[in-house]
Amino acid sequence: MQIEFYEKSNGRCPVTEFIRDLELAEQADVNFAVARLGEMGLALRRPHIDYLRDDIYELRVRIKRGHCRVLYFIFHRDTFVLLHAIVKKTGKVADAEIEHAIEYKHDYMKRYTSR
């Protein structure tokens, strides 16, 4: 399995920027979870990943500040495209956060198919 970080058309990468803003220990936790997703792929199950909606999944990572979620989708069955990341404050991922991921997914697909 491959891990790909979504980049906006301006070159900014939401997930990379999110990770960079975490404390070092939290960065290590998130990077470990991302690497594990790449190694285990579809064999990784709850509580580590979960399906949200509209082909968007969440990678669940416990960090010092609480619960980190990295939202992603699966492209061509072998690539996980990391779209958006948050520190979750409520019981579930807010719809607005999922909408960000969906918007990024559509942008990725549009640009990928126009290559």
Contacts in CASP RR format, 6 or more apart in sequence:
PFRMAT RR
TARGET T0000
AUTHOR 0000-0000-0000
METHOD contacts of the structure
MODEL  1
MQIEFYEKSNGRCPVTEFIRDLELAEQADVNFAVARLGEMGLALRRPHID
YLRDDIYELRVRIKRGHCRVLYFIFHRDTFVLLHAIVKKTGKVADAEIEH
AIEYKHDYMKRYTSR
1 37 0 8 1.000
1 38 0 8 1.000
1 39 0 8 1.000
1 40 0 8 1.000
1 41 0 8 1.000
1 42 0 8 1.000
1 78 0 8 1.000
1 79 0 8 1.000
1 80 0 8 1.000
2 38 0 8 1.000
2 78 0 8 1.000
2 79 0 8 1.000
2 80 0 8 1.000
3 34 0 8 1.000
3 35 0 8 1.000
3 37 0 8 1.000
3 38 0 8 1.000
3 79 0 8 1.000
3 80 0 8 1.000
3 82 0 8 1.000
4 75 0 8 1.000
4 79 0 8 1.000
4 80 0 8 1.000
4 81 0 8 1.000
4 82 0 8 1.000
5 13 0 8 1.000
5 15 0 8 1.000
5 16 0 8 1.000
5 81 0 8 1.000
5 82 0 8 1.000
6 13 0 8 1.000
6 14 0 8 1.000
6 15 0 8 1.000
6 81 0 8 1.000
6 82 0 8 1.000
6 83 0 8 1.000
6 84 0 8 1.000
6 104 0 8 1.000
6 105 0 8 1.000
6 107 0 8 1.000
6 108 0 8 1.000
7 13 0 8 1.000
8 14 0 8 1.000
8 104 0 8 1.000
8 107 0 8 1.000
9 107 0 8 1.000
9 111 0 8 1.000
14 83 0 8 1.000
14 84 0 8 1.000
14 85 0 8 1.000
14 100 0 8 1.000
14 104 0 8 1.000
15 70 0 8 1.000
15 82 0 8 1.000
15 83 0 8 1.000
15 84 0 8 1.000
15 85 0 8 1.000
18 84 0 8 1.000
18 85 0 8 1.000
18 86 0 8 1.000
19 27 0 8 1.000
19 30 0 8 1.000
19 31 0 8 1.000
19 85 0 8 1.000
20 27 0 8 1.000
22 30 0 8 1.000
22 63 0 8 1.000
22 68 0 8 1.000
23 64 0 8 1.000
25 63 0 8 1.000
25 64 0 8 1.000
26 63 0 8 1.000
26 64 0 8 1.000
26 65 0 8 1.000
26 68 0 8 1.000
29 61 0 8 1.000
29 62 0 8 1.000
29 63 0 8 1.000
29 68 0 8 1.000
30 61 0 8 1.000
30 63 0 8 1.000
30 68 0 8 1.000
30 70 0 8 1.000
30 85 0 8 1.000
33 48 0 8 1.000
33 59 0 8 1.000
33 60 0 8 1.000
33 61 0 8 1.000
33 70 0 8 1.000
34 59 0 8 1.000
34 70 0 8 1.000
34 82 0 8 1.000
36 44 0 8 1.000
36 48 0 8 1.000
37 44 0 8 1.000
37 48 0 8 1.000
37 49 0 8 1.000
37 59 0 8 1.000
37 72 0 8 1.000
37 80 0 8 1.000
38 80 0 8 1.000
41 80 0 8 1.000
42 74 0 8 1.000
47 60 0 8 1.000
48 59 0 8 1.000
48 60 0 8 1.000
49 57 0 8 1.000
49 58 0 8 1.000
49 59 0 8 1.000
49 60 0 8 1.000
50 57 0 8 1.000
50 58 0 8 1.000
50 60 0 8 1.000
51 57 0 8 1.000
52 58 0 8 1.000
52 71 0 8 1.000
52 93 0 8 1.000
52 98 0 8 1.000
53 98 0 8 1.000
54 98 0 8 1.000
54 102 0 8 1.000
55 73 0 8 1.000
55 74 0 8 1.000
55 105 0 8 1.000
56 71 0 8 1.000
56 72 0 8 1.000
56 73 0 8 1.000
56 83 0 8 1.000
56 98 0 8 1.000
56 101 0 8 1.000
56 102 0 8 1.000
56 105 0 8 1.000
57 71 0 8 1.000
57 72 0 8 1.000
57 73 0 8 1.000
57 74 0 8 1.000
58 69 0 8 1.000
58 70 0 8 1.000
58 71 0 8 1.000
58 72 0 8 1.000
58 93 0 8 1.000
59 69 0 8 1.000
59 70 0 8 1.000
59 71 0 8 1.000
59 72 0 8 1.000
59 82 0 8 1.000
60 67 0 8 1.000
60 68 0 8 1.000
60 69 0 8 1.000
61 67 0 8 1.000
61 68 0 8 1.000
61 69 0 8 1.000
61 70 0 8 1.000
62 68 0 8 1.000
63 87 0 8 1.000
65 87 0 8 1.000
66 87 0 8 1.000
66 88 0 8 1.000
67 87 0 8 1.000
67 88 0 8 1.000
68 85 0 8 1.000
68 86 0 8 1.000
68 87 0 8 1.000
68 88 0 8 1.000
69 85 0 8 1.000
69 86 0 8 1.000
69 87 0 8 1.000
69 88 0 8 1.000
69 93 0 8 1.000
69 97 0 8 1.000
70 82 0 8 1.000
70 84 0 8 1.000
70 85 0 8 1.000
71 82 0 8 1.000
71 83 0 8 1.000
71 84 0 8 1.000
71 85 0 8 1.000
71 86 0 8 1.000
71 93 0 8 1.000
71 97 0 8 1.000
71 98 0 8 1.000
71 100 0 8 1.000
71 101 0 8 1.000
72 80 0 8 1.000
72 81 0 8 1.000
72 82 0 8 1.000
72 83 0 8 1.000
72 101 0 8 1.000
73 80 0 8 1.000
73 81 0 8 1.000
73 83 0 8 1.000
73 101 0 8 1.000
73 105 0 8 1.000
74 80 0 8 1.000
74 81 0 8 1.000
75 81 0 8 1.000
75 108 0 8 1.000
75 112 0 8 1.000
81 105 0 8 1.000
81 108 0 8 1.000
83 100 0 8 1.000
83 101 0 8 1.000
83 104 0 8 1.000
83 105 0 8 1.000
83 108 0 8 1.000
84 97 0 8 1.000
84 100 0 8 1.000
84 101 0 8 1.000
84 104 0 8 1.000
86 93 0 8 1.000
86 97 0 8 1.000
END
